Amino acid sequence: MVVVVVVVVVVVVVVVVVVVVVVVVVVVVVVVVVVVVVVVVCCCCCQWSVAASVLEILHKLLVEHEVKPEHFIDEPCIDFVQPRSTTPAVMSKPPGHTILVHLTSDSAMLKTVRFSL
């Protein structure tokens, strides 16, 4: 009975990790394509240079983001401020995670990125 439970838990964890990795790869590829298209289109247009810069920043944050399962829990991340501290501090989720969430849902950010194309 215990072995079955352990196997089920391991399978569920592996499936979740694979899904998260696939979503991250798809989003990074989409952002790279969007950045390339925007930069190519914006070369001649000064008014779009801000949009291109913003997309470059978004791309940088997404590329540097390391997906962790705890980012997908709705509870706030808790970490200790100092190594010897016993008082936990609530930390926000990484910016790359927030961008991923906004780009994988029907959000204002996604609509803005689509509009900039």
C-alpha positions in Angstrom: 0.0 0.0 0.0 2.8 2.4 0.9 4.7 1.6 -2.2 1.7 2.4 -4.4 1.3 5.8 -2.7 4.9 6.6 -3.2 4.8 5.6 -6.8 1.7 7.7 -7.4 3.3 10.7 -5.7 6.5 10.4 -7.8 4.5 10.1 -11.0 2.4 13.2 -10.1 5.5 15.2 -9.3 7.2 14.1 -12.5 4.1 15.0 -14.6 3.9 18.5 -12.9 7.6 19.2 -13.5 7.3 18.1 -17.2 4.2 20.3 -17.7 5.9 23.3 -16.1 9.1 22.9 -18.2 7.0 22.6 -21.4 5.0 25.8 -20.5 8.2 27.7 -19.8 9.9 26.6 -23.0 6.8 27.6 -25.1 6.5 31.0 -23.4 10.2 31.7 -23.8 10.0 30.8 -27.5 7.0 33.0 -28.0 8.6 35.9 -26.2 11.8 35.5 -28.3 9.8 35.5 -31.5 7.8 38.6 -30.3 11.0 40.4 -29.4 12.6 39.6 -32.7 9.5 40.7 -34.7 9.1 43.9 -32.6 12.8 44.8 -32.9 12.8 44.2 -36.7 9.6 46.3 -37.2 10.8 49.0 -34.8 14.1 49.7 -36.4 12.7 52.5 -38.5 10.1 53.8 -36.0 11.3 55.8 -33.1 7.9 55.6 -31.4 8.3 51.8 -31.0 11.7 51.9 -29.5 10.2 52.0 -26.0 8.1 48.9 -26.8 11.2 47.1 -28.1 13.2 47.9 -24.9 10.3 46.7 -22.7 10.1 43.4 -24.6 13.9 43.0 -24.3 13.6 43.4 -20.5 10.7 40.9 -20.4 12.8 38.5 -22.4 15.8 38.9 -20.1 13.6 38.2 -17.0 12.1 35.1 -18.6 15.4 33.7 -19.7 16.9 34.1 -16.3 13.8 32.7 -14.5 14.3 29.3 -12.9 10.9 27.5 -12.5 10.4 25.9 -9.1 7.3 24.0 -7.9 6.8 26.3 -4.9 6.2 29.3 -7.3 2.9 27.7 -8.2 1.6 27.4 -4.7 -0.9 30.2 -3.9 0.6 30.8 -0.5 3.3 33.5 -0.2 7.0 32.3 -0.2 8.5 32.5 3.2 12.2 32.8 3.7 14.4 33.8 6.6 15.9 37.3 6.4 19.2 36.4 8.0 20.8 32.9 8.4 20.5 33.1 12.2 17.0 34.8 12.2 14.1 32.9 13.5 11.6 35.4 12.2 10.4 34.5 8.7 9.9 37.1 6.1 7.2 36.9 3.3 8.9 37.2 -0.1 7.2 37.9 -3.4 7.4 35.5 -6.3 10.2 36.1 -8.8 9.4 38.6 -11.7 9.9 35.8 -14.3 7.1 33.8 -12.6 4.7 36.8 -12.6 5.5 37.4 -16.3 4.8 33.8 -17.1 1.5 33.8 -15.3 0.4 37.0 -17.2 1.6 35.7 -20.6 -0.2 32.3 -20.2 -3.5 33.8 -19.3 -5.9 36.3 -21.0 -4.3 39.3 -19.2 -3.8 43.0 -20.0 -0.1 42.3 -20.4 -0.7 39.6 -23.0 -3.1 42.0 -24.9 -0.4 44.8 -24.8 2.3 42.5 -26.2 -0.1 41.3 -28.9 -0.9 45.0 -29.7 2.8 45.9 -30.0 3.1 43.5 -32.9 
